[in-house]
Structure formats: C-alpha cells, structure tokens
Amino acid sequence: MKIVWHELAYEELSSIGQKVSEKFGYIVAERVVNDIVQSIGALSTHPYIGTLDQRYMPFYILHSRHNRIFYLVTNDEIRIIAIWNNRMDEKKLHKILSSRM
C-alpha cells in the first residue's frame, strides 16, 4: 500500500529530529527519526500492526518509544496523520486529529 504523509505530520517528524538533536546530538536524532520512518515503512506491507484505540477512532496508533504515530487505512493507501510526542499535553490531541481528517 502507498504511504501518504499529511504535511503537518512530516513537520512533526522534522521537529522531533531537531529537538532530539539539540538535546542529545545529531547521531541520536538521526537514529530516532530513522526508527520512526522504518516503523512507518512497515505499514505498507502490514497496515494493521498498529492498535485501534476507542478514544481515537478511526485512527490506528503505532507506538514508537516516546512518540505515537496516528494513521488511517483506506482501500489503497495509508495516511500518516500525526506524529505525537507523548510528553505533550494530551488534551490537544483530539482537536489536532479531527482537524486533519
């Protein structure tokens, strides 16, 4: 299946890489970003490896250490909707997800 990124999800990935780089250095940031990208890449052949949490339906959630990847599965593509840093205020998450449908 084809993977399609929401523009803001791609920006969130970039932001995660930048913040990790500032705090832990470039090598660690590169590893974190690569881990997230590899996890997302696996979705093309295994789109349902994420969990379907009742609080965030219809989104699937793929957990990646300190982040959650929210995505939708359609007939022919996987849409990466958001990459959520788990240290952020959870109260904002529902509004962000609903605005990206």
ChimeraX commands (.cxc) that place a marker at each C-alpha (Angstrom):
marker #1 position 0.00,0.00,0.00 radius 0.5
marker #1 position 1.08,3.53,-0.69 radius 0.5
marker #1 position 2.00,5.72,2.30 radius 0.5
marker #1 position 0.85,9.33,2.17 radius 0.5
marker #1 position 2.04,11.88,4.73 radius 0.5
marker #1 position -0.07,14.75,6.00 radius 0.5
marker #1 position 2.10,17.85,5.61 radius 0.5
marker #1 position 1.92,18.63,9.33 radius 0.5
marker #1 position 2.89,15.08,10.30 radius 0.5
marker #1 position 6.03,15.45,8.22 radius 0.5
marker #1 position 6.75,18.75,10.00 radius 0.5
marker #1 position 6.25,17.00,13.36 radius 0.5
marker #1 position 8.83,14.38,12.41 radius 0.5
marker #1 position 11.27,17.13,11.49 radius 0.5
marker #1 position 10.58,18.92,14.76 radius 0.5
marker #1 position 11.20,15.74,16.76 radius 0.5
marker #1 position 14.52,15.30,14.99 radius 0.5
marker #1 position 15.52,18.89,15.67 radius 0.5
marker #1 position 14.62,18.74,19.37 radius 0.5
marker #1 position 16.43,15.44,19.90 radius 0.5
marker #1 position 19.45,16.80,18.06 radius 0.5
marker #1 position 19.58,19.89,20.28 radius 0.5
marker #1 position 19.37,17.81,23.44 radius 0.5
marker #1 position 21.28,14.63,22.57 radius 0.5
marker #1 position 23.16,15.32,19.35 radius 0.5
marker #1 position 22.84,14.60,15.67 radius 0.5
marker #1 position 23.60,10.87,15.82 radius 0.5
marker #1 position 20.85,10.18,18.35 radius 0.5
marker #1 position 18.41,12.37,16.42 radius 0.5
marker #1 position 19.17,10.52,13.21 radius 0.5
marker #1 position 18.53,7.19,14.96 radius 0.5
marker #1 position 15.20,8.41,16.41 radius 0.5
marker #1 position 13.98,9.73,13.06 radius 0.5
marker #1 position 15.12,6.59,11.23 radius 0.5
marker #1 position 13.31,4.38,13.75 radius 0.5
marker #1 position 10.08,6.29,13.18 radius 0.5
marker #1 position 10.48,6.18,9.39 radius 0.5
marker #1 position 11.20,2.43,9.47 radius 0.5
marker #1 position 8.14,1.82,11.62 radius 0.5
marker #1 position 6.02,3.76,9.15 radius 0.5
marker #1 position 7.61,1.91,6.23 radius 0.5
marker #1 position 6.47,-1.39,7.73 radius 0.5
marker #1 position 2.88,-0.20,7.42 radius 0.5
marker #1 position 2.98,-0.55,3.64 radius 0.5
marker #1 position 3.02,-4.34,3.98 radius 0.5
marker #1 position 1.40,-4.64,7.43 radius 0.5
marker #1 position -1.12,-1.79,7.69 radius 0.5
marker #1 position -2.90,-3.18,10.75 radius 0.5
marker #1 position 0.08,-3.62,13.08 radius 0.5
marker #1 position -1.00,-0.53,14.99 radius 0.5
marker #1 position -3.65,-0.55,17.67 radius 0.5
marker #1 position -7.17,0.76,17.24 radius 0.5
marker #1 position -7.84,2.74,20.40 radius 0.5
marker #1 position -11.52,3.56,21.06 radius 0.5
marker #1 position -10.57,7.08,22.21 radius 0.5
marker #1 position -9.09,7.99,18.83 radius 0.5
marker #1 position -11.16,6.06,16.29 radius 0.5
marker #1 position -10.92,5.77,13.32 radius 0.5
marker #1 position -7.17,6.23,13.71 radius 0.5
marker #1 position -4.69,3.43,14.23 radius 0.5
marker #1 position -1.78,4.11,16.56 radius 0.5
marker #1 position 1.74,2.84,16.06 radius 0.5
marker #1 position 3.88,3.26,19.15 radius 0.5
marker #1 position 7.48,4.34,18.73 radius 0.5
marker #1 position 9.25,4.84,22.07 radius 0.5
marker #1 position 8.36,8.41,23.10 radius 0.5
marker #1 position 6.02,9.05,20.19 radius 0.5
marker #1 position 2.79,7.77,18.72 radius 0.5
marker #1 position 2.12,7.65,15.01 radius 0.5
marker #1 position -1.53,8.19,14.15 radius 0.5
marker #1 position -2.64,6.89,10.77 radius 0.5
marker #1 position -5.67,5.93,8.72 radius 0.5
marker #1 position -6.02,2.93,6.42 radius 0.5
marker #1 position -8.07,3.35,3.24 radius 0.5
marker #1 position -8.61,0.94,0.35 radius 0.5
marker #1 position -5.37,1.82,-1.39 radius 0.5
marker #1 position -3.26,3.94,0.95 radius 0.5
marker #1 position -2.07,4.59,4.47 radius 0.5
marker #1 position -2.34,8.20,5.59 radius 0.5
marker #1 position 0.12,9.34,8.24 radius 0.5
marker #1 position -1.94,11.93,10.11 radius 0.5
marker #1 position 0.21,12.91,13.10 radius 0.5
marker #1 position 3.34,12.04,14.99 radius 0.5
marker #1 position 2.60,12.82,18.60 radius 0.5
marker #1 position 5.27,13.36,21.24 radius 0.5
marker #1 position 3.92,11.61,24.34 radius 0.5
marker #1 position 5.32,14.35,26.57 radius 0.5
marker #1 position 2.90,16.89,25.10 radius 0.5
marker #1 position -0.49,17.85,26.56 radius 0.5
marker #1 position -2.87,15.02,25.67 radius 0.5
marker #1 position -5.85,17.41,25.80 radius 0.5
marker #1 position -4.75,18.95,22.48 radius 0.5
marker #1 position -4.54,15.66,20.63 radius 0.5
marker #1 position -8.22,15.13,19.81 radius 0.5
marker #1 position -8.52,18.59,18.24 radius 0.5
marker #1 position -5.38,18.06,16.17 radius 0.5
marker #1 position -6.53,14.70,14.87 radius 0.5
marker #1 position -10.03,15.87,13.99 radius 0.5
marker #1 position -8.65,18.90,12.13 radius 0.5
marker #1 position -6.57,16.64,9.86 radius 0.5
marker #1 position -9.31,14.31,8.65 radius 0.5
marker link #1:1,2 radius 0.2
marker link #1:2,3 radius 0.2
marker link #1:3,4 radius 0.2
marker link #1:4,5 radius 0.2
marker link #1:5,6 radius 0.2
marker link #1:6,7 radius 0.2
marker link #1:7,8 radius 0.2
marker link #1:8,9 radius 0.2
marker link #1:9,10 radius 0.2
marker link #1:10,11 radius 0.2
marker link #1:11,12 radius 0.2
marker link #1:12,13 radius 0.2
marker link #1:13,14 radius 0.2
marker link #1:14,15 radius 0.2
marker link #1:15,16 radius 0.2
marker link #1:16,17 radius 0.2
marker link #1:17,18 radius 0.2
marker link #1:18,19 radius 0.2
marker link #1:19,20 radius 0.2
marker link #1:20,21 radius 0.2
marker link #1:21,22 radius 0.2
marker link #1:22,23 radius 0.2
marker link #1:23,24 radius 0.2
marker link #1:24,25 radius 0.2
marker link #1:25,26 radius 0.2
marker link #1:26,27 radius 0.2
marker link #1:27,28 radius 0.2
marker link #1:28,29 radius 0.2
marker link #1:29,30 radius 0.2
marker link #1:30,31 radius 0.2
marker link #1:31,32 radius 0.2
marker link #1:32,33 radius 0.2
marker link #1:33,34 radius 0.2
marker link #1:34,35 radius 0.2
marker link #1:35,36 radius 0.2
marker link #1:36,37 radius 0.2
marker link #1:37,38 radius 0.2
marker link #1:38,39 radius 0.2
marker link #1:39,40 radius 0.2
marker link #1:40,41 radius 0.2
marker link #1:41,42 radius 0.2
marker link #1:42,43 radius 0.2
marker link #1:43,44 radius 0.2
marker link #1:44,45 radius 0.2
marker link #1:45,46 radius 0.2
marker link #1:46,47 radius 0.2
marker link #1:47,48 radius 0.2
marker link #1:48,49 radius 0.2
marker link #1:49,50 radius 0.2
marker link #1:50,51 radius 0.2
marker link #1:51,52 radius 0.2
marker link #1:52,53 radius 0.2
marker link #1:53,54 radius 0.2
marker link #1:54,55 radius 0.2
marker link #1:55,56 radius 0.2
marker link #1:56,57 radius 0.2
marker link #1:57,58 radius 0.2
marker link #1:58,59 radius 0.2
marker link #1:59,60 radius 0.2
marker link #1:60,61 radius 0.2
marker link #1:61,62 radius 0.2
marker link #1:62,63 radius 0.2
marker link #1:63,64 radius 0.2
marker link #1:64,65 radius 0.2
marker link #1:65,66 radius 0.2
marker link #1:66,67 radius 0.2
marker link #1:67,68 radius 0.2
marker link #1:68,69 radius 0.2
marker link #1:69,70 radius 0.2
marker link #1:70,71 radius 0.2
marker link #1:71,72 radius 0.2
marker link #1:72,73 radius 0.2
marker link #1:73,74 radius 0.2
marker link #1:74,75 radius 0.2
marker link #1:75,76 radius 0.2
marker link #1:76,77 radius 0.2
marker link #1:77,78 radius 0.2
marker link #1:78,79 radius 0.2
marker link #1:79,80 radius 0.2
marker link #1:80,81 radius 0.2
marker link #1:81,82 radius 0.2
marker link #1:82,83 radius 0.2
marker link #1:83,84 radius 0.2
marker link #1:84,85 radius 0.2
marker link #1:85,86 radius 0.2
marker link #1:86,87 radius 0.2
marker link #1:87,88 radius 0.2
marker link #1:88,89 radius 0.2
marker link #1:89,90 radius 0.2
marker link #1:90,91 radius 0.2
marker link #1:91,92 radius 0.2
marker link #1:92,93 radius 0.2
marker link #1:93,94 radius 0.2
marker link #1:94,95 radius 0.2
marker link #1:95,96 radius 0.2
marker link #1:96,97 radius 0.2
marker link #1:97,98 radius 0.2
marker link #1:98,99 radius 0.2
marker link #1:99,100 radius 0.2
marker link #1:100,101 radius 0.2
view
